[in-house]
Amino acid sequence: MPLADSMREYLRSLCNIHLF
């Protein structure tokens, strides 16, 4: 599903921002 993919990408982005 596109919604799940978008949610996963959003979470990944947040993690990246938190790490960097």
C-alpha positions in Angstrom: 0.0 0.0 0.0 1.2 3.5 -0.8 0.1 4.9 2.6 2.2 2.3 4.5 5.2 3.1 2.3 4.8 6.8 2.9 4.5 6.3 6.7 7.7 4.1 6.7 9.6 6.7 4.7 8.4 9.4 7.1 9.6 7.4 10.1 12.9 6.7 8.4 13.4 10.4 7.7 12.7 11.2 11.3 15.3 8.7 12.4 17.9 10.1 10.0 17.3 13.6 11.3 17.6 12.4 14.9 20.8 10.6 14.1 22.3 13.5 12.2 
